[in-house]
Amino acid sequence: MPSYTVTVATGSQWFAGTDDYIYLSLLGSAGCSEKHLLDKPFYNDFERGAVDSYDVTVDEELGDIQLVKIEKRKYWLHDDWYLKYITLKTPYGDYIEFPCYRWITGEGEIVLRDGRAKLPRDDQIHILKQHRRKELETRQKQYRWMEWNPGFPLSIDAKGHKDLPRDIQFDSEKGVDFVLNYSKAMENLFINRFMHMFQSSWSDFADFEKIFVKISNTISERVMNHWQEDLMFGYQFLNGCNPVLIQRCTKLPEKLPVTTEMVECSLERQLTLEQEVEQGNIFIVDFKLLDGIDANKTDPCTLQFLAAPICLLYKNLANKIVPIAIQLNQVPGDENPIFLPSDAKYDWLLAKIWVRSSDFHVHQTITHLLRTHLVSEVFGIAMYRQLPAVHPIFKLLVAHVRFTIAINTKAREQLICEYGLFDKFQISLQTRSLDTMEWGSGDGGQWRLEANATGGGGHVQMVQRAMEDLTYASLCFPEAIKARGMESTEDIPYYFYRDDGILVWEAIKTFAAAVVDIYYESDQVVVEDQELQDFVKDVYVYGMRGKKASGFPKSIKTKEKLSEYLTVVIFTASAQHAAVNFGQYDWCSWIPNAPPTMRTPPPTAKGVVTIEQIVDTLPDRGRSCWHLGAVWALSQFQENELFLGMYPEEHFIEKPVKEAMAQFRKNLDTIISVIAERNKNKKLPYYYLSPDRIPNSVAI
């Protein structure tokens, strides 16, 4: 009787093992085997991280093995099991791999195909076509679209993390509990000691150092020491947390009536302002998105304020970017003066602080939340709904949506929901803990605090507005850089975000094109791949709400466009998220450089600002502590982080793809070396787009 050697690998994450009964059936072209209990007497099978082998003897010839069926039945209590893969050695010497990398929950079962990637057209056998169809039907019931807020990209239909399909939940929910992480941050950063006076203002700028001493690093220390300087202010628009807003000014806007006489002392080439514009030396950052956004009012006793500044910048003779004019709101007038470097010291400083605060809000809500988290979730949901596990595009993308739907669901549950941490938090002075209890009167040493000026609904308004500018082209990195007039390395030599981003973009695109070439021999094959077309359509119809102006394709007709599309998905989830997320502590931990809220309105006249007024405008002690804990927690890598180029789950088994992956890693290693060499001896190194610091997916 034919005998097969079956090897079963259990995952190594927490709670991956099981004590349940595991049964295996083989489905071949000539017949199906009986159900076999996989059990070794006196041996604990399927332990976490175990690789177990079994001999399975069948009664008759099965022919070519097409499917493997695994069933899990309860032993004592329901016990989830994470199956990595199964391998099969046939009586004829063949070796077949069956990747799984999924959870089997309850008294569940799973049917696996061998690991060769197949397009729909490659499946001619009825049982394989049926398996493909059933998998998608099941997934489409599990992964449903939901409108979380009007005008937002659609998200997963789940009230909380526990409601998600088990395959996309975090291994350990504690690791991404925002409340727990902020509490831990407060303890780790030694800042709970300030909570007894959390509503009071700091005395002066140096007073902020009291929550800064224990946690300083190279960049944050430099920010603390140089944040008031125009050079540091301008540099951040290129290489700080939000390096995506600055653009070359081709025409001075009418709403900013600045003249050569106003800025003459800042211009170093003896040219008029208009001539500097013509020569490409003037840049602009316009926060018009914030105009009219409601500031946080979750606590009626505490006022918070927003501005919508316009900032004009100048490339000086040293090719550095410096600010030369700031108007704090969009409509010019006597009560909306244009602040200049030649103004009184504190007038100019407060104007810059308002710009930094505005930049913080746009960064967190649009650059970070919308354009990486929510967009990547759209790609992930569409992938699970429309691409079966056997599809090569699923195998390529699955590593780049890992935990993204989970982290976003957790954020909707705790962070950006109504009355979530983004709106407010509660400090218990007795337990020194951070909590999200409902609002009420302060008693027993507890205080509720609205911590972010765009909480309480302002962040929702911002996303709804920003959806108008969320286009496919704006996610194509080279096009986005060019659209802002920032592509020239000669004109703007210190734009490291651009330089490193282009290198990583090209490496990803080369890899994506190599995979596309393996499975699609012509454009016609792309057009005929209905599963691929359904994936792209799902993104357009549900993610982008069917808006033609978004420029997202409804279908893809060429290999080249497919390679670009896959590059957008991977780059957004990996490199773009890394560039705008992991520098938050570096650039935002010094509170005056990135205030999350301002407690007095923008100045309406010059010559009246004092340092006392600035300190009273900046966040008080409690909000500063919350902010510091938040940016620290959000800047941490996950435990056992998987970085770009790392694919420990071997969904692909074909040699050509493995060779493409190896070449991808070589290309990334070259980029790592280039960036490391560039950063040598730099006082402000830029490393956020070094591939060894770019996680594969949005998971924090």
N, C-alpha and C positions, 0 to 999 in steps of 0.2 A: 504494500500500500504506500502511495506517495507520502513523503514526510517533508514538512516545511519548517525552517528555523525562523521563529518570529522574535524580533527584538523590540522591546517597548521602552521608550525613554520618558521619564516623568520630569516635569519642570523643577527648577531649583528655587523658585520663589517661595515665600511663606505660604504654608497651607496647601502646597501643590499636590502632596501625596494623598492617598486614600486607603481606607480599609475595606471599601466596598468590593463586591464581586465584579470582576471584569471578564466579559465574554468576547470572543472573537469569531467572526465568520468570514470566509473567503468567497468572493463572487468571481467566477471565471467565465470564459467564453463557452466552456463546455458543461458548466454546472456550478452548483453552490455547495459549499461544505456545511456540515452541521455546526451548531453553535458549540464552541470549545471554551471551557472555563480555564482561564490562565491562572494557574496556581501551582506553587511549589510547596510541598508539605514541609512544615516546620520552618518556613521561611516567610518573612514579612514582605510581601510584594508591594511594588508601587510606592515605595518610600520617596520622600522629597529628594530629587537629584539622582534617583536610581536609574540604572539601565538594566532591565531584566530580559533574559532570553528563555524561550520556550520551544519545545519540539511539538509541532502540531501534525498529527497524522490524519489523513482523509481516506475515505473509503474508495474513492474513484478518481479518475483523472478530471481535473478542473479546466484544463486548457490555459490560455493566457489569463492571468489574474488582472481583473479590471477594477475591482473595488475591494476594500477591506471595511468590514462593519465592526464597530466596537460598541458594546452595550455595558452600562454600569447599573448594577442592581444593589439595593440597600443591604448592608450587613447588619448594622445596628441603628445608626442614625444617618441621615443624609450627609454625605461627605463629598464635597466637590473635588474634582481631580483635573489637574492640568497635564494634558498629553502633548509632549513635544513632537514626537514622530514615532513611526513604526517602520522597521525594515523587514524585508522578507527575502530569505534565501530559498529558492525553489529547488525541487529535487533534480532539476536540470542544470543547476549551477548559476542560474540568473540571480541578480541582486537588485531588488526593487525598493525604492525609498518612497515612503508615504508621509510627507510633512503634514503636521496638524497645527501645533501651536495654538491650541484652543482649550477652553474649559469644558468639561462635561459635568453638568449639574444634575442634582436629584437622581431619579431613575432615568437617566438620559441615554441617548445613543448618538453616534456620529458615524457617517460613512465617508471614507477617504478615497481619493484618487491618488495614483502615483504622482510624483513630484514634477513630471514634465509639464511645462506651461503649454497651454493649448488655447488657440483662438476658437470662437464658435464654429467656424468653418472646418476646423480640424476634427471635430467630433461627428463621425458618421454612424456610430453604433447607437442604437436606441437607448440602451441602459445608461450610457454616458450623457446623452442629450437630456434624458430625464433627470439624472442626478444634478446636472447643471441648472436646469429649470427649477427644480425643487429647492435647491439651495437659495436661489434668488427670491423665490416666493416666501420662504421662511424669513429671510433677512428683511424683506420689505415690510413684513409684519412687525419685526423687532425694531427696525430703524425708521421711525416715522418723523416727518417734518412737523415743526411747530413754530408758530409765530410767538416769540417771547415778548416783543414790543413792536408796535406798528412801525413799519418802515425799516426795521432791522433785517439783515440776512436771516433766513429761517434757521432754526437750531433743532436739536434733538428733542423729541417729545418725551421728556422725563422730568418729574418734579424734583428729584434729587438723585444723588450719586447711586444710591442703593437700587433705584429703579432702572438703571442702565443694563443693557445686556452684559452678562458676566465677562464676556471676552474683552470688553473695553473699559472695565472698571480698573481702578488702581489695585495693585497687589495688596497694599496696606493703606486703608483710607486715612489713617492717622497722619501719614506723611504729607498729605495735602489738605489737612484741616486748617483753614485760614485762621480761625480763632486760636487754635492750639499753637500754630506757628508764630502768630503775633505775640502771644503770651511768652513763648520761648524766646522770641527776639528781645522782648522787654527785659527778661532776666539776663540773657546773654550779653546784652549791651549795658547792663548796670544802670538802667535809667528809671527803674521803678521808684528809686529814692526821691525823685522829683514830683511824684504824683500828689503828695500832700499839698502842693501849691500849684496845681496844674492850671488853674484859671488865671494865674498872675503872669504878667509880662516879664520877659528877660530884662536885665538892667541895661545891657549894651551888647554889642556884637561879640565881644570877648566872652560874655556870659554863656553864649551858645556852646563854647568849648567844654562846658561842664558835662554835657552829654556826649561829647565827642572824643574825649581823651582815650578811653579804653579800646576804641574800635577803629582807629585811624589806619589808613593804608596810603600807599604812595600817591595815588591820584587824588583821593579825598583830602589828604593833607595839603596838597598843592592847591586844590580848589579853596580850602579854608584860608590859605595864606595869600591868594591872589585874586579872589572872587570879585573884588572891587575894580580891578584893572580892565580897561577896555579890550586889551588883547585877549584876556581870558574869556570875556563876554563873547567876543566875536568868534573865538576858536570853537566854542561849544556848538555853534550852528553848523560847523563842519564835522566835528568828531565827538560830540557829546552824545547824550541819550536820544536826541531827536534831530538827527542830521539830514532830515528829509524836507525841511520847509524853505530853506534859503534858496533864492533864485536870482539869476542875473536880472537887473532892472534895465529894460529896454526903453522905457518911457516913464517919466515921473508921473505918478498918479495925481489927478486933480484934487483928490481928497487929502493929499499931503502937500500943502502949499509951501514947500521949503524952497529957499532961494540960495544962490551962490553966496550972497553976503552972510547968510546965517551960518553956513558951514565952511566959510573960506579958511578958517584957521585949521581945519582938518584936512584940507586938500593939499597934497604935497607936490603936485605936478604943475602948479601955476596955470591951471585950466579952469574954465567955468564948470559948474556942476553939470550943465547940459553936455559939455564936451567930455567930461569924465564918463557920463552915461554912454555917449557914442563910442568911447574907447573900451567900454566893457568893464569899467572899474567900479561900478556902483551895483550893489546887491540889495535885495529887499526881502523882508519877512513880514507878511501881513496876517494878522490873527483875526481876520474878518469873521471867521467861523464863530467866534465867541460873542459877536455883537448881538445883544438882546437875550443871551442865554441867562436863565434864571439862576441866581446864586442860591446856595443851600439855605433853607429856612426851616430845617427840621427842629431847631431850637429857636422859638420866637424871641427868646431873651438875648440871643447873640447874633449880631449882624455879620454877614460875610459879603465880600464884594468881588466882582470880576471886572476886567477891562478887555478891550479888543484893540490892542496896540498895532501900530505900523512902525516898523523899525527899518531905517535906511542904514546900510553899511558900506564901507569903502575899503577897497584893496589898496594898501599903502605901497610905498616904494620897496618895502621888504616883502611884498606879496602876502602880507598878513591882513586878515579881515578885522576891521574895527567899526564900531557904531559911530554914526555922525549926526543922527537925528532920530528922535522918538516922539511920536504922537500917541497918546494913550487911548484914544477912542477914534472911531471912524469918521465922524463929521467934524470938520475943522470949525473953529470959532474961538471967541475970546476966552471961554472957559475950558478950552481944550488946546492949550499951548503946545508948541513943538519944543521939546527939551533938547538941549545941545551940550556937547562936551565943554563948551565955554561958559555954561551956566554955573551957578553956585554948586559946590561939591555935593551937597545933599539933595538938591533938586535933581541933578543928573543921576545920582546913585539910586534914588527912589524910582525914577523912570525906568532904569535898567532892571530893578527888582520886579517892577510890574511886568516887564517883558518876560523875565525868567519865570514868574508865576504863571503867566499865560502859556508859556511854552510847556510848562509842567502839565497843565490841564490837557492841552492838545496832544501831547506825547502819550499820556496815560490812556486817554479815552479813544483817540483816533489812531495814532501811529501804532500803539501797542495793542489795545483791546480789539478795535475793529479790523485793522489791516493785517494783523497776524493771527490773533486768537479766533475771531469769528469767521474770517475767511478760511482758515485752515480747517475749522469744524465743518464748513460747507463741503469742502473737498472730501473730508473723511466720511460724512454721512452719505454723500453721493456714491463714493467708492463702495461702501458696504451694501448699498441698495442695488447697485447695477453691475458690479463686477464679481463674479464667483472666484473662489480661492484659486482655481486652476488658471485664471486669466493672467497673462504676463504683466499687465499693468497693475493688477491687484498685488501681485508678488513684489513689484517694484515700489509701490506707494505705501504698502501697509506699515513699513517701519517709520514712515514720515507722518503718520497720523496717530502714532502710539500715544495713548493717554490724553490726546487733545480734547476729545469729546468729554472725557471725564473731568479734566481740569476746568473746562468751561462750565460744565454742569455744576461743579462744586462752587465756582465763582457766582453763578446765578443763585445758588442756594444760600451762600453766606456773605458774599462780598459786594456785588453790585445790584442785589435785589432791594426792594423797598425796605428801609430800616436795616439794611445790611451794614457791614463794616465801612463801606464807601460813604454811606450817609452819616453814620454815627458809630460810636462804640461806648461801652460802659466801663468805667474804671472802679474797681473795688479797692478802697484804700486799706481795708482790713486784710484781704487775701492777696492784694497786689496782683490781681489777675485781670485779663481782658475778657469781656463777655459780650454777648449780643442780646441781652434781655430787652424787653419792651421798654419804651419810654415811660417815665413816671416821675414822681417827685423824688428828689435825692434824699436818701435817709440811710442811716447805718454806715455812713462813710462812703456811699456810692454816688457817683456822678455820671450822667450821660453827656456825651460830648459829640457835637457834629464836627467832623474832622476834615472835611474836604469841601471846598467852595463849589465844586460842580456836582456834589452829591445831592440827594433830595430831588433828583429828576433832571438836573442840568446835564448830566452825562448822557441821559437818554436823548434829550434834544440835540446834543452835539452829534451823536451817531446818526440820528435821522437826517440832519443836514449834510453830514459828511458822506452819506451814501451817494449823493449826487456826483461826488468827485471820485468815487471808488470805481475805477475803470480797469479793464484788463491791461491796457497799455501801462497804467501806473504801477502794475505789479511786475511788469517786465523791466528788470533793473536797468539795463542800458538805456531803454526808452525813457524811463522816468528821470534818469540823470540828464539826458539830453533835453527833455521837455523843460527842465528848469535852467537850461543854459549853463550847466555845471560840468560839462564833459571834458573840457580842455585841461590836460595836466600841466601844460605850460603856463596858462593864465592863472590857474588855481592849483599850485603845486602841493599844498598841504591838506588836501581833501582825502584823507586815508580811508574813510568810509567808502568813497567812490572807488579808489584804487583797489582795495582789497575785495570789495564787493564784485567788481568786474572779474577778478581772477576766480573767485568762487563760483560766480554765475557761469563762466565759460567751462569750468571743470564739471559742474553739474550737467550742463547742456551736452557736453561731449559724452558723458556717461549715459545720459538719457537717449541720445541719438544712437549710441552703440547698441543699447537694448532694443530700441525700435527696429534697427537694421536686422537684428537676429530673427525677429518674429514677423516683420512686415516687409515682404520683398518688393512691394510697390505701393503707390498711392491708392490704387484701387482696393487693395486689401484693407487699408485704413478705412476707406469709405464703406466697405461691406461689413465691417466689424460692428454689428448692431449693439453689442454690449458696451463697447467703447462710446458709441454715439449716444446711447442712453445715459451714460455717466456724464458726458459733457452737457447734455440737455438738462439733466437734473440740476447741475450747478447753475446753469443759466436761468432756468424757470423758477427754481425754489430759492437757491442761494442769492441770486441777483434779482429776484422778483420779476424776471422776464423783461427787464428794462433794456431796450435796444441801445440806449445811450451809454450803457455800461461798457459796450464793446466786447463783452464776453461772447465767445463763439457759441452758436447753437449746435454746431456740428464741426467736425474736423475732417478735412479732405486730403491732406498731404502728410507725408512722413515728417517733413520739416516742421509743419505747424504742430504736429503731435509732440515732437521733441521739445519745442518751445513751451507748449502747454504743460508738459510734465516738469519742465524746468521751473516754471512759475509755481507749481504746486510744491515741489521740493524746496526751492529757494525760500519761498515765503515761510514755510514751516520750520526751516532750519536756520539759514543765514540771516534772513531779515529779522526774525524773532530774536536771535542772539544779539544782533546789532543794537536793538532798541530795548532789550530787557536786562541784560546782565551788567550793564553799566549804571544801573539806577543807584546803587549804593555809592559808587565812585562819584557821581555828579550831583546826586540829590541829598546826600547825607548831611552836607553843610546847609542847614535850613535856609539861611538868607539867599542861597544860590538857587533854590527851587521851592519857594513857599507853597504849600498846598492850599493855603487860604490867606486872604488879606482882610484885616479887621476894620479898616477905615477905607473910604472911597478914594479913587485916584485924585491927585491934586489938581486943582482947577486954576492955579496961578503959580507963578514963579516967585522965588525969593522968600518963601514962607516955611520951607521944610527944615526941620531940625532933626538931629539924631534921635531925640526922644520920640518924635512923631513916627520915625521909621520903625523904631523898636516896638512902638504901640501898634503899628500896622502889621508887623510880622506875626506869625503864629505865636500863641502863648506857650507856656511850658508843656501843658498837656498835649496840645496838638502837635507840637514839635516832637515830643516823645513818640506819639502815635506814628507820625510820618517817618521817623527814623527807624522804628521797628518794621514798618511796612516796606520801605525800600530795601532794608537788609533782608527780610524774608523773601521778597520777590527776586532778589539777585542771586539766590543760592541755587546751585545745581542740585538735581535729584540724586539720591543715593544710587549707585550703579548706573550712572548716566551713560547713555549710548550716544557717541559723537558721530559727526558726519563721516560716512564711509564704513561705519561699523554695522555689520549685518549678522549678528550671532544666530538669529533665526534663519535657517537655511530653507527659505521657501523655494528658491531656485536650486535645481540640481544639475542643470546643464553646464557643461564645461565652458562654452563660449561666454555665458553670462558671468561665471565665476572669474574668467579672465578679464572681462570688462570691469568687474568690481575691483580686482587687483590693480588694474591700470588706474582706476579712479582714485584708489588710495595712494598710489604713487604720485599722481598729480596733486592731490591734497597735501602730501608730505612736502612737495616742492614749494607749495604756497606757504606752508608753515615756516619753512626755512627762509623764504623771501621776507616774510613779515618779521620774523625774529631778527634777521640781519638789519632790517630797517629800524627796528625798535632799539637796537643797541645804543646805550648811553643817552636815550631820549628821556628828558625829564617828564614828558607826558607820552608814554608809549600808547599806541593804539593796537589793541589785541582782540577786540570783540569779534572780528571776522577771521581770526586764525582758526582753521578747521578743527584743531584739537580743543577749541573752546566753543564749538558750534554743536549743540545737541541736535540729534536727528529730527526731533519733533517739538511741537509746543506742548510742554508738559509741566510748566510752572507759571 
